[in-house]
Amino acid sequence: MTVINLHALSDAELAARVAQDIPDGSYVNLGIGKPTHVSAHMPEGREVIYHSENGILGVGPVPAAGEEDPELIDASKRYVTAAPGASYFEHSDSFAMMRGGHIDIAVLGAYQVAENGDLANWATLDESYPPAVGGAMDLVVGVPRIFVMMRHRNRDGTPKLLQRCSYPLTGLGVVSRVYTELAVLDVTPAGFRLVELTPGNRLEEVQAVTGARILT
């Protein structure tokens, strides 16, 4: 069945939607790629302390053009600034924060998420794309809330939300909530449960491009 007329959020709109669910005062790690944009869309007046696994607590916004410091980057190698009160430390301390439960939320990208919360985000079965372990495996065992920000489908239209992941796993049953351009879904003991649809979409349309049942 070919599904048409699906309404999709832009990357910026998706980042803003994720930002809505991050409470004031949270310590947050933003994964490589699209999740790094969440900080730019935090609601006004809300203070969030951003952690970067390469050794920064208190990551500030992207600097203005021409004001980049080549020695101040985040884990995505993106130029950043330091927020007031920021601190710097070595990798061992940074990973101790992640593994020790000192970070409240991690926002990660994913290749696949299963209905039981299994996460696959470090390797595919395509040998032309080398695996990249990074710090995700440490984050998912130490951070209590894992938000996944991802596209709902692969470029060929196949689903990325599945009954079971087919790629190597990053963590077992670790995902709390999934944000895609089409919908927001909670991971529950019974499977994916609908939180909201992107305006203009119908549940049956989104279900048709999802590889697992969506509960309401």
C-alpha positions in Angstrom: 0.0 0.0 0.0 1.4 3.4 -0.9 0.6 6.1 1.6 0.4 9.7 0.3 -0.1 13.1 1.8 1.8 12.4 5.0 2.5 15.7 6.8 6.1 15.9 8.1 7.8 18.3 10.5 11.0 19.9 9.3 14.2 19.2 11.2 13.9 22.5 13.0 10.3 21.8 13.9 11.2 18.4 15.2 14.0 19.8 17.3 11.5 22.3 18.8 9.1 19.6 19.6 11.7 17.6 21.5 12.8 20.7 23.3 9.2 21.1 24.7 9.6 18.0 26.7 12.9 18.8 28.4 12.2 20.2 31.9 13.7 23.3 33.4 17.0 22.6 35.2 17.7 19.3 33.4 21.2 18.1 32.6 21.1 16.9 29.0 23.4 15.2 26.5 22.6 15.8 22.9 23.7 13.1 20.5 25.6 13.7 17.2 23.7 15.0 14.3 20.1 16.3 14.4 19.8 16.1 18.3 22.4 18.9 18.6 19.9 21.4 17.2 17.5 20.8 20.1 19.3 23.4 22.3 18.6 26.2 19.7 14.8 25.7 20.2 14.5 25.6 24.0 11.5 27.6 25.2 12.4 31.1 26.5 13.1 31.2 30.2 13.9 27.5 30.6 17.4 26.7 31.8 19.0 23.5 30.6 22.6 22.5 31.2 24.1 20.7 28.2 26.8 18.0 28.5 29.1 17.0 25.7 30.9 13.7 26.0 34.2 15.2 24.8 34.4 17.0 28.2 32.2 20.1 28.5 29.4 20.7 31.0 27.6 23.9 30.2 27.7 23.9 26.4 26.5 27.3 25.0 25.0 28.2 21.6 26.8 28.1 18.3 29.1 31.2 17.9 28.4 33.9 15.4 30.3 33.7 12.1 33.9 34.8 12.5 33.9 34.2 16.3 34.6 30.4 16.2 37.2 29.0 18.6 38.8 26.0 16.9 39.5 24.5 20.4 35.9 24.8 21.5 33.8 22.1 19.9 31.2 19.5 20.9 31.2 15.8 20.2 29.8 16.5 16.7 32.9 18.6 16.0 30.5 21.6 15.8 31.8 24.9 17.0 30.1 25.9 20.3 30.5 28.5 23.1 30.7 28.0 26.8 27.7 29.0 28.9 28.4 31.0 32.1 29.8 28.6 34.7 30.8 26.0 32.2 33.5 23.5 33.1 35.9 21.3 31.2 37.3 17.9 32.1 38.8 14.8 30.6 37.0 11.9 28.9 37.1 9.6 32.0 35.2 12.2 34.1 32.8 12.9 31.3 32.0 9.2 30.9 31.7 8.8 34.6 29.0 11.4 34.6 27.2 9.5 31.8 27.5 6.1 33.4 26.9 7.2 37.0 23.4 8.6 36.5 24.3 12.3 36.6 22.7 13.2 33.3 18.9 13.4 33.3 18.1 13.0 29.6 19.9 12.0 26.5 18.6 12.8 23.0 20.0 10.4 20.5 19.6 9.6 16.8 18.8 6.0 15.7 18.9 3.7 12.7 16.1 1.5 14.3 14.0 1.4 17.5 12.0 -1.7 18.5 8.6 -1.6 20.2 10.2 -2.9 23.4 12.7 0.0 23.5 15.7 -1.7 22.0 18.0 0.9 20.3 20.2 0.4 17.2 22.2 3.5 16.4 25.9 2.6 15.9 26.1 0.2 13.0 24.1 -1.0 10.0 24.6 -4.1 7.8 26.0 -1.9 5.0 29.7 -2.4 4.9 30.1 0.9 3.0 29.1 2.7 6.2 31.7 2.0 9.0 30.3 1.5 12.5 30.7 4.4 15.0 30.3 3.3 18.6 30.8 6.7 20.2 29.4 7.3 23.7 25.8 6.1 23.1 26.4 2.7 24.7 27.5 4.5 27.9 24.6 7.0 27.8 21.9 4.3 27.5 23.1 2.4 30.5 23.5 5.5 32.7 20.9 8.0 31.7 17.4 7.3 33.0 15.5 8.9 30.1 16.5 8.3 26.5 14.7 10.3 23.9 15.2 9.3 20.2 14.9 11.9 17.5 14.8 10.2 14.1 13.2 9.9 10.7 10.2 7.6 10.6 11.4 5.8 7.5 14.5 5.0 5.6 15.1 6.7 2.2 13.7 3.6 0.4 10.5 4.0 2.5 11.1 1.0 4.8 10.2 1.5 8.4 12.7 2.3 11.1 10.3 1.6 14.0 10.0 -2.1 14.2 8.9 -5.1 16.3 12.5 -6.1 16.6 15.7 -4.4 15.4 17.7 -6.1 12.7 20.9 -4.0 13.2 23.4 -4.5 16.0 22.0 -3.1 19.3 23.2 -0.2 21.3 21.0 -1.0 24.3 18.2 -3.3 25.4 14.9 -1.7 26.3 16.4 1.7 26.9 14.3 4.1 24.8 11.6 6.2 26.6 10.1 8.2 23.8 10.5 8.5 20.0 10.1 11.7 18.1 9.8 11.5 14.3 8.6 13.9 11.6 5.2 12.0 11.6 4.4 11.3 15.3 5.5 11.2 18.9 5.4 7.7 20.5 6.1 6.5 24.0 7.7 3.1 24.5 5.5 1.1 27.0 5.6 -2.5 28.2 2.8 -3.1 25.6 4.7 -1.5 22.8 4.6 1.9 21.0 1.8 4.1 22.3 0.7 7.2 20.5 1.4 10.5 22.2 0.5 12.7 19.2 0.4 12.9 15.5 1.9 15.6 13.4 -1.1 17.8 12.5 -2.7 16.7 9.3 -1.8 13.0 9.7 -4.2 10.2 10.4 -3.3 7.2 12.6 -3.9 4.7 9.9 -1.6 6.5 7.5 1.3 6.6 10.1 0.6 3.0 11.1 1.0 1.9 7.4 4.6 3.1 7.4 5.4 1.7 10.9 6.8 -1.8 11.4 5.1 -2.4 14.7 1.6 -1.8 16.1 0.8 1.7 17.4 -1.4 1.6 20.5 -3.8 4.4 21.4 
